[in-house]
Amino acid sequence: ERSVPAKKWVVYEYDAGVCLRVIPVSHGSYFLFGRDQTLDQLLGQNLIMLHEQTVSGQHAVLQFRKHEESAAHMVVLREGITEVDEDASGNPYIIDLASTNGSFLNGERMEANVYYRLK
């Protein structure tokens, strides 16, 4: 179940080790990362445009979710999660949308269409 987080969350955009911008992501339940400018009018502040050639039009989604249970349409990786880590207002997850060049989390390629919990 998606939710709007009570905690303040930000995303840092880096290029060659230099922070280009800090993007607040606490004002919504989801954010789409990509290069598809046609979605700007539809998604508004929920679209995070990345102007890098290796980024797909609709590359990945950051979503805040209250529950971590698997469902027919998604898989959630739960490694190392304890009740202490839980946030009643929702926890951040990222999912690669089968992008052409893939997404990486902590240097490892993410499996497409699988939710990964962020800490």
MIVEXTI-7737 format. One record per residue (C-alpha): chain; z, x, y. Coordinates in steps of 0.25 Angstrom, whole numbers, padded with zeros to 4 digits. Example, Ala and Ser with C-alpha at 12.3 -4.5 7.8 and 13.67 -1.06 7.14 Angstrom:
ATOM unit     w     u     v
ATOM    A  0031  0049 -0018
ATOM    A  0029  0055 -0004
END
This chain:
ATOM unit     w     u     v
ATOM    A  0000  0000  0000
ATOM    A -0004  0006  0013
ATOM    A  0006  0008  0025
ATOM    A  0008  0013  0039
ATOM    A  0017  0025  0038
ATOM    A  0031  0025  0046
ATOM    A  0030  0040  0046
ATOM    A  0021  0048  0056
ATOM    A  0010  0055  0048
ATOM    A -0001  0064  0053
ATOM    A -0014  0071  0048
ATOM    A -0017  0085  0052
ATOM    A -0032  0088  0053
ATOM    A -0035  0103  0051
ATOM    A -0047  0112  0051
ATOM    A -0046  0127  0047
ATOM    A -0031  0126  0048
ATOM    A -0031  0121  0062
ATOM    A -0025  0107  0065
ATOM    A -0036  0099  0072
ATOM    A -0028  0086  0074
ATOM    A -0015  0078  0070
ATOM    A -0019  0064  0066
ATOM    A -0008  0053  0066
ATOM    A -0009  0044  0053
ATOM    A  0004  0035  0054
ATOM    A -0003  0024  0061
ATOM    A -0010  0018  0049
ATOM    A -0010  0016  0034
ATOM    A -0023  0024  0032
ATOM    A -0032  0034  0038
ATOM    A -0046  0037  0033
ATOM    A -0051  0052  0035
ATOM    A -0066  0054  0036
ATOM    A -0078  0056  0045
ATOM    A -0084  0042  0045
ATOM    A -0084  0038  0059
ATOM    A -0089  0024  0056
ATOM    A -0075  0021  0052
ATOM    A -0068  0024  0065
ATOM    A -0070  0010  0070
ATOM    A -0064  0004  0057
ATOM    A -0053  0013  0055
ATOM    A -0049  0018  0069
ATOM    A -0037  0027  0069
ATOM    A -0037  0026  0053
ATOM    A -0049  0035  0053
ATOM    A -0047  0050  0054
ATOM    A -0060  0056  0057
ATOM    A -0062  0070  0051
ATOM    A -0074  0077  0056
ATOM    A -0076  0087  0045
ATOM    A -0089  0088  0037
ATOM    A -0081  0088  0024
ATOM    A -0074  0075  0027
ATOM    A -0081  0062  0021
ATOM    A -0083  0050  0029
ATOM    A -0071  0043  0022
ATOM    A -0064  0055  0017
ATOM    A -0049  0051  0014
ATOM    A -0038  0041  0018
ATOM    A -0024  0043  0022
ATOM    A -0016  0031  0018
ATOM    A -0001  0027  0019
ATOM    A  0004  0020  0007
ATOM    A  0017  0014  0003
ATOM    A  0015  0014 -0012
ATOM    A  0010  0025 -0021
ATOM    A  0007  0017 -0034
ATOM    A -0007  0019 -0040
ATOM    A -0017  0007 -0040
ATOM    A -0030  0005 -0046
ATOM    A -0037  0010 -0033
ATOM    A -0029  0022 -0030
ATOM    A -0021  0034 -0037
ATOM    A -0009  0039 -0030
ATOM    A -0004  0053 -0033
ATOM    A  0011  0053 -0033
ATOM    A  0015  0068 -0036
ATOM    A  0028  0072 -0030
ATOM    A  0031  0059 -0023
ATOM    A  0046  0054 -0023
ATOM    A  0053  0042 -0017
ATOM    A  0058  0052 -0006
ATOM    A  0043  0054 -0002
ATOM    A  0040  0039  0000
ATOM    A  0039  0033  0013
ATOM    A  0041  0018  0014
ATOM    A  0030  0016  0025
ATOM    A  0020  0023  0016
ATOM    A  0015  0037  0012
ATOM    A  0002  0044  0015
ATOM    A -0009  0046  0005
ATOM    A -0022  0052  0006
ATOM    A -0035  0048 -0002
ATOM    A -0048  0055 -0003
ATOM    A -0059  0045 -0002
ATOM    A -0068  0052 -0012
ATOM    A -0073  0061  0000
ATOM    A -0085  0070 -0003
ATOM    A -0077  0083 -0001
ATOM    A -0063  0078 -0005
ATOM    A -0049  0078  0001
ATOM    A -0039  0089 -0001
ATOM    A -0024  0088 -0001
ATOM    A -0016  0101  0000
ATOM    A -0028  0109 -0004
ATOM    A -0031  0100 -0016
ATOM    A -0043  0091 -0018
ATOM    A -0038  0076 -0018
ATOM    A -0044  0067 -0029
ATOM    A -0053  0056 -0022
ATOM    A -0047  0042 -0021
ATOM    A -0033  0046 -0025
ATOM    A -0021  0044 -0015
ATOM    A -0013  0057 -0012
ATOM    A  0001  0055 -0006
ATOM    A  0004  0064  0006
ATOM    A  0017  0069  0009
END
